[in-house]
Amino acid sequence: MDLMDHHARDLAALIRNKEASPVEAVRSALDRIDGRRELNAFITVTGEQALEAARQAEAAVMKGEMLGPLHGVPYSVKDLTLTAGVRTTMGSAIYEDFVPKEDAVAVARAKAAGAILIGKTTTPEFGHKQVAAAPIFGRTLSPIDPRYTPGASSSGAAVAVAAGMGSLALGTDGGGSIRIPASCCGIVGLKASLGVVPNLQAPDLFSANSFTGPMARDVADTQLLFDVIKGFDLRDPYGLGGPMPRRATPVSLRGLRVAWLPTAGNPVDSEVEAVTTAAVRAMEREGAIVEDVLLNFVALERHFLVVLQSMLAARVGANLERFGNRLDATLIDAVQKGRRHSAVDLHDATFAKTRCFGELQALLERFDVLVSPTVSAPPLPIDMDVSGEIEIAGRPAGTIRGAWYPYTYPMNLTGHPALSMPCGRSSSGLPIGLQLAGRWYDDDYLLAIAGLIERVVGQAHVFGGGLKTGGHAASDIHEVLVLDDTP
């Protein structure tokens, strides 16, 4: 069995027990990267540095030194996240030669736990869109079916994990950018509660919408990496001066109060509806108490775009004249739209975020977890036009954010934790993800529930065995969240 086919926890145990070598593990990962170049998952491969770190890790094992929980385990980092001594391009020509002097908090913690960085994975420029492409590296392909998107913006991270180029990855999530590619590639990804994984490189720590988080093949490995990178930092305004709050109640599907959100005001592909509904019904058979809820998250799309485009205009706008001909046309378009938003628009978006936070808090007082599809259709065609309307089940469905992933970006606006996990496949074999969201600081609780669901549903559930229904239409929804502009 190739070392890269092991789960991270098993590989770490093999290394601790001297049954596998960190050098062998790193070479296995590098060989897998080299053997799947057509997927284009990496912007930078740190081969020599990784092998040197592996040799040092092997020496530590042989000397009997204290070993961290990820000692000798290869992992990758999305190229939006700072890595000391390793270039961090943000997926853009603007930062093509930028080499940070310091690691991001999550990277420093992974390194302290013994993980070995094998490279920086692909991302669209500044993570601004849900297409896995950028001018400086080209297009990233799905290891499952190259005709369909692997999701973005943590595209390379998800592809690397799914294709066995290391069992762990760090991604970032500004509107679903961990969870969407996790869903498209059939892996697990967590966007934690605001402040739990400090992201000190964010230009605005007080209204942060972008999160660093773990991606892995299953829930247990996701928990393993999360345990390493989580923990408050007082340099973060949301960092607490103590341990994470935890639920005192034992985790069980029996009696679990589940708010089931099949549609968020958007049309839903019938296969996605069938597979995710079958997963929820499996939870119900284990004793979960399930109630359908109706939330119109699509109404938040315009506010999310104001926040995203204004940020891009402030961060990137000054570079358009110098780098314009080397930047993605969709990034330039987003910057130009962001320049047209007013301060009033931005405050209106902040007020909408606040209303959504309050409504979700109220909902999660009645329920333990909010469950939904991660995205409303299986992975979309690789050549889709993200600037126009997309199709779901062969019909025009609206813009990509409101139509395909309205379930994900509200959790970025409000800071609530959310994860995506595999729950089945479409009739054509494309992965379908289930999203779990919960109260602030319920990160470990969500992972524990996901682990129970994983045992019940499994990763081999195939479309056709569950409830088969027609898709929801946007007109079916009755708005419950108060997302209008009333005071």
Rosetta blueprint (number, residue, H / E / L):
1 M L
2 D L
3 L H
4 M H
5 D H
6 H L
7 H L
8 A H
9 R H
10 D H
11 L H
12 A H
13 A H
14 L H
15 I H
16 R H
17 N L
18 K L
19 E L
20 A L
21 S L
22 P H
23 V H
24 E H
25 A H
26 V H
27 R H
28 S H
29 A H
30 L H
31 D H
32 R H
33 I H
34 D H
35 G H
36 R L
37 R H
38 E H
39 L H
40 N L
41 A L
42 F E
43 I E
44 T E
45 V E
46 T L
47 G H
48 E H
49 Q H
50 A H
51 L H
52 E H
53 A H
54 A H
55 R H
56 Q H
57 A H
58 E H
59 A H
60 A H
61 V H
62 M H
63 K H
64 G L
65 E L
66 M L
67 L L
68 G L
69 P L
70 L L
71 H L
72 G L
73 V L
74 P E
75 Y E
76 S E
77 V E
78 K E
79 D L
80 L L
81 T L
82 L L
83 T E
84 A L
85 G L
86 V E
87 R L
88 T L
89 T L
90 M L
91 G L
92 S L
93 A H
94 I H
95 Y H
96 E L
97 D L
98 F L
99 V L
100 P L
101 K L
102 E L
103 D L
104 A L
105 V H
106 A H
107 V H
108 A H
109 R H
110 A H
111 K H
112 A H
113 A L
114 G L
115 A L
116 I E
117 L E
118 I E
119 G E
120 K E
121 T E
122 T L
123 T L
124 P L
125 E H
126 F H
127 G H
128 H L
129 K L
130 Q L
131 V L
132 A L
133 A E
134 A E
135 P L
136 I L
137 F L
138 G E
139 R E
140 T L
141 L L
142 S L
143 P L
144 I L
145 D L
146 P L
147 R L
148 Y E
149 T L
150 P L
151 G L
152 A L
153 S L
154 S L
155 S H
156 G H
157 A H
158 A H
159 V H
160 A H
161 V H
162 A H
163 A L
164 G L
165 M L
166 G L
167 S L
168 L E
169 A E
170 L E
171 G E
172 T E
173 D E
174 G L
175 G L
176 G L
177 S L
178 I L
179 R H
180 I H
181 P H
182 A H
183 S H
184 C H
185 C H
186 G L
187 I L
188 V E
189 G E
190 L E
191 K E
192 A L
193 S L
194 L L
195 G L
196 V L
197 V L
198 P L
199 N L
200 L L
201 Q L
202 A L
203 P L
204 D L
205 L L
206 F L
207 S L
208 A L
209 N L
210 S L
211 F E
212 T E
213 G E
214 P E
215 M E
216 A E
217 R L
218 D L
219 V H
220 A H
221 D H
222 T H
223 Q H
224 L H
225 L H
226 F H
227 D H
228 V H
229 I H
230 K L
231 G L
232 F L
233 D L
234 L L
235 R L
236 D L
237 P L
238 Y L
239 G L
240 L L
241 G L
242 G L
243 P L
244 M L
245 P L
246 R L
247 R L
248 A L
249 T L
250 P L
251 V L
252 S L
253 L L
254 R L
255 G L
256 L L
257 R E
258 V E
259 A E
260 W E
261 L L
262 P L
263 T L
264 A L
265 G L
266 N L
267 P L
268 V L
269 D L
270 S H
271 E H
272 V H
273 E H
274 A H
275 V H
276 T H
277 T H
278 A H
279 A H
280 V H
281 R H
282 A H
283 M H
284 E H
285 R H
286 E L
287 G L
288 A L
289 I E
290 V E
291 E E
292 D E
293 V L
294 L L
295 L L
296 N L
297 F H
298 V H
299 A H
300 L H
301 E H
302 R H
303 H H
304 F H
305 L H
306 V H
307 V H
308 L H
309 Q H
310 S H
311 M H
312 L H
313 A H
314 A H
315 R H
316 V H
317 G H
318 A H
319 N H
320 L H
321 E H
322 R H
323 F H
324 G H
325 N H
326 R H
327 L L
328 D L
329 A H
330 T H
331 L H
332 I H
333 D H
334 A H
335 V H
336 Q H
337 K H
338 G H
339 R H
340 R H
341 H L
342 S L
343 A H
344 V H
345 D H
346 L H
347 H H
348 D H
349 A H
350 T H
351 F H
352 A H
353 K H
354 T H
355 R H
356 C H
357 F H
358 G H
359 E H
360 L H
361 Q H
362 A H
363 L H
364 L H
365 E H
366 R H
367 F L
368 D L
369 V E
370 L E
371 V E
372 S E
373 P E
374 T L
375 V L
376 S L
377 A L
378 P L
379 P L
380 L L
381 P E
382 I L
383 D L
384 M L
385 D L
386 V L
387 S L
388 G L
389 E E
390 I E
391 E E
392 I E
393 A L
394 G L
395 R E
396 P E
397 A E
398 G E
399 T E
400 I H
401 R H
402 G H
403 A H
404 W H
405 Y L
406 P L
407 Y L
408 T L
409 Y H
410 P H
411 M H
412 N H
413 L H
414 T H
415 G L
416 H L
417 P L
418 A E
419 L E
420 S E
421 M E
422 P E
423 C E
424 G E
425 R E
426 S L
427 S L
428 S L
429 G L
430 L L
431 P E
432 I E
433 G E
434 L E
435 Q E
436 L E
437 A E
438 G L
439 R L
440 W L
441 Y L
442 D L
443 D H
444 D H
445 Y H
446 L H
447 L H
448 A H
449 I H
450 A H
451 G H
452 L H
453 I H
454 E H
455 R H
456 V H
457 V H
458 G L
459 Q L
460 A L
461 H L
462 V E
463 F L
464 G L
465 G L
466 G L
467 L L
468 K L
469 T L
470 G L
471 G L
472 H L
473 A L
474 A H
475 S H
476 D H
477 I L
478 H L
479 E L
480 V L
481 L L
482 V L
483 L L
484 D L
485 D L
486 T L
487 P L
